[in-house]
Amino acid sequence: MHRPLGHPARWLGSPWSRGAAATLAGALPALTFPAPSWWWLAYVALVPWLLLVRSAPTRGRAALEGWLGGAGFMLSVHHWLLPSLHVFILVLALFLGALWAPWGLLVRQLLSGAPGARRRAAALVLVPSGWLMVELVRSWEGLGGPWGLLGASQWQLPPALRLASIGGVWLLSLLIVAVNTAVAELIARPAAWRPAVAGLLVCALATTAAWYEAPVPRTAGTVRVAVVQPGVAGGPRGRLERSEELTRALAGRGVRLVVWGESSLNRDPADHPALAARLAALSRRTGAELLVNADAPHAGGPGIYKSAVLIGPDGPTGDRYAKMRLVPFGEYIPARSLLGWATQVGKAAATDRLRGARPELIPVATAGGLRIGPLVCFETAFPDMSRRLAQNGARVLVAQSSTSTFQNSWAPDQHASLAALRAAESWRPMVHATLTGVSAVYGPRGEPVGGRLGTDRAAAAVYDLPLAEGTSPYTRFGDWAVYGAVAALLVAAGIGGLRALRRPARAPR
């Protein structure tokens, strides 16, 4: 039968058209993250990509379309880096997109043709497990870290946050990809609907059971904290003066801890007595200790650290934390001798920052010795860091951040949303303080506390932060969802290997 020119089968018959479709299909899930935050789209956003790869005529084509879709996803989720990295962001997207090539092979192997019920049921486990392996590998700091994990798109959904307290963001990613796989199976083979519908029912029942049966943190009072967001204040001096002005206005409001954003100081107060005296005066005036952040050398060291520094009424208390995980190209250049040219085509780091040695807990005397777990900027993307702080005894997680370079983009909203997940995973409230927005505070279930400070505001906001007791399942048991995905893939590979060995050899031609 003659098909019109615009028929999808004819259009997708071209390799170039299929490549463009794969790139666009991979980019679609970016809409589930802030700023759009179309969280509901996450449950079908992968379906076009899955259907396209499923129909790939060869294994090589499936791997290529997995690669191109991955590059489209990386580019769309990180598009706000374009003004800083310029053409280099395309190189990074293609490099990281290659991680999805094996996933493309897996999708074609399990979903192509007319698979039986057993293979369709296996796909509901193995396709999500393969996706999770991609997220795990690219979560390595040297490859850019776990920014844009699919499960992070559900940061504002209470049932999803409850699931995060059980299995972390990894469990959310698994369930989302499982739902997408089931929907793709229903569209591709509606007559053989039973495995797909059974998979959807399992996901729905798991979410319902988690909502009604999963433990929740026990309330344990509140502590009053403040976030100081100076806004775009005209360089380090103007930022300091504006932060001092906003902090002085907190006097008499019962605040116990005041948090400033990342790089709020370009000198270390421990090495500059005059600056330390100014900050100590603010502590005495407000009756609260200050957690500031110095982007500077410390005690004549050989390089620059980004350090959270606690200031009391007598000056620096000696408690501090130096950032351990740095932003590739933003705070250091990997293999600078080879990739140093990136500074010529974008705003890559001219000088490598130095890494801190270990996580720290900082006691806040004005809050009765309350122990806080500081994180700096990019580190809020890593579930293991907040989990470790909770294991070590942190009662509150505090993140100091700055996304002022990306002020008019999706980045500030994306970054602030991560705090909700980290709070829900650890059952520890989280304060996310920035220089220019978005600043936000979340309770121990990931619920918002008070209002957010957007990128259009310069203000000091006070929050009565709910504290919690208990240990979340994720804090106790860790990344069991990841281990389960690895085990599923290994078992499937073992079964496939045994079948290959038992298959009779073909006669020589």
Disulfide bonds with the S-S distance in Angstrom:
none
